[in-house]
C-alpha cells in the first residue's frame, strides 16, 4: 500500500482561509471554528484520493486541466497534484465570480 500524498497549503490558500474564518467569526465564533475544522478535515482527505475532485470548470474551458476542486458548500477548495503532493491553492466562496477572482490574482502576481 502506498504512503499516500502530502497535503500542503500555499500561502494564498492559508490567507483565503484566515479571511473566511475572520469574516464568519465576526458574527459567530463557534460557527467559524466549525467551518475551519470542516474545511481542514475535507482537505486532509485528499492524501488518499486526490483525483476525486473535479477539474475546475472555469479553467477547463480555457484549456487548463491541472487544477481540481472539492466543493465544501458554499466553499470551493482548489488544488493541484504534483508528484506525491497535493497543493491547496485557494479557498473561494462559490457565490462569488470565481473567474474574476482568479483573473485578479493572476494580474496581481
C-alpha positions as CSV (number, residue, x, y, z in Angstrom):
1,X,0.0,0.0,0.0
2,X,1.3,3.4,-0.9
3,X,2.1,6.1,1.7
4,X,-0.3,8.5,0.1
5,X,0.1,12.1,-0.8
6,X,1.2,15.1,1.4
7,X,-1.4,17.8,1.5
8,X,0.3,21.2,1.6
9,X,-1.3,24.6,1.8
10,X,0.0,27.6,-0.2
11,X,0.3,31.0,1.5
12,X,-2.6,32.3,-0.7
13,X,-4.9,29.4,0.4
14,X,-4.0,30.0,4.0
15,X,-4.8,33.7,3.6
16,X,-8.1,32.8,2.0
17,X,-9.0,30.5,4.9
18,X,-8.0,33.1,7.5
19,X,-10.1,35.7,5.8
20,X,-13.1,33.4,5.6
21,X,-12.8,32.4,9.3
22,X,-12.3,36.0,10.4
23,X,-15.4,37.1,8.5
24,X,-17.6,34.3,10.0
25,X,-16.2,34.9,13.5
26,X,-17.4,38.5,13.3
27,X,-20.9,37.1,13.7
28,X,-20.5,33.6,15.2
29,X,-17.2,32.3,16.6
30,X,-18.4,28.7,17.2
31,X,-19.6,28.5,13.6
32,X,-16.3,29.9,12.4
33,X,-14.5,27.2,14.2
34,X,-16.8,24.6,12.8
35,X,-16.2,25.9,9.2
36,X,-12.4,25.9,9.8
37,X,-12.5,22.3,11.1
38,X,-14.7,21.2,8.2
39,X,-12.6,22.7,5.5
40,X,-9.3,21.4,7.1
41,X,-10.8,17.9,7.5
42,X,-12.0,17.7,3.9
43,X,-8.7,19.0,2.6
44,X,-6.8,16.4,4.6
45,X,-8.7,13.6,3.0
46,X,-7.0,14.4,-0.3
47,X,-4.0,12.4,0.9
48,X,-5.6,9.2,-0.2
49,X,-7.5,10.0,-3.4
50,X,-6.7,13.5,-4.7
51,X,-8.0,12.7,-8.2
52,X,-11.6,12.5,-6.8
53,X,-12.1,16.3,-7.1
54,X,-13.3,17.6,-10.5
55,X,-11.3,19.7,-12.8
56,X,-12.2,23.4,-12.2
57,X,-14.8,24.1,-14.9
58,X,-13.9,27.8,-15.4
59,X,-10.3,26.8,-16.0
60,X,-11.1,23.7,-18.1
61,X,-13.0,25.9,-20.6
62,X,-9.7,27.8,-21.0
63,X,-7.7,24.6,-21.6
64,X,-6.2,24.4,-18.1
65,X,-6.7,21.0,-16.6
66,X,-4.1,20.8,-13.8
67,X,-6.4,22.3,-11.1
68,X,-9.1,20.4,-9.3
69,X,-11.6,21.3,-6.7
70,X,-13.6,19.9,-3.8
71,X,-16.9,21.5,-3.0
72,X,-17.4,22.2,0.6
73,X,-20.5,24.1,0.2
74,X,-20.5,27.1,-0.2
75,X,-16.7,27.0,-0.5
76,X,-14.6,25.7,-3.3
77,X,-11.2,24.3,-2.4
78,X,-8.9,24.5,-5.4
79,X,-5.8,22.3,-5.6
80,X,-3.3,20.7,-7.9
81,X,-1.4,17.5,-7.7
82,X,2.4,17.4,-8.3
83,X,4.4,14.2,-7.7
84,X,3.2,12.9,-4.3
85,X,2.0,16.3,-3.1
86,X,-1.4,18.0,-3.2
87,X,-1.1,21.7,-3.1
88,X,-4.2,23.6,-1.9
89,X,-4.0,26.8,-3.9
90,X,-7.2,28.6,-2.9
91,X,-10.4,28.5,-0.9
92,X,-13.1,30.6,-2.6
93,X,-16.7,31.4,-1.9
94,X,-18.7,29.7,-4.7
95,X,-21.3,32.5,-4.5
96,X,-18.7,34.9,-6.0
97,X,-17.4,35.0,-9.6
98,X,-14.5,32.6,-9.5
99,X,-13.2,33.5,-12.9
100,X,-12.9,37.2,-11.8
101,X,-11.1,36.3,-8.6
102,X,-8.6,34.1,-10.4
103,X,-8.0,36.7,-13.1
104,X,-7.4,39.3,-10.4
105,X,-4.9,37.1,-8.7
106,X,-3.0,36.4,-12.0
107,X,-2.8,40.2,-12.7
108,X,-1.6,41.0,-9.2
109,X,1.2,38.3,-9.2
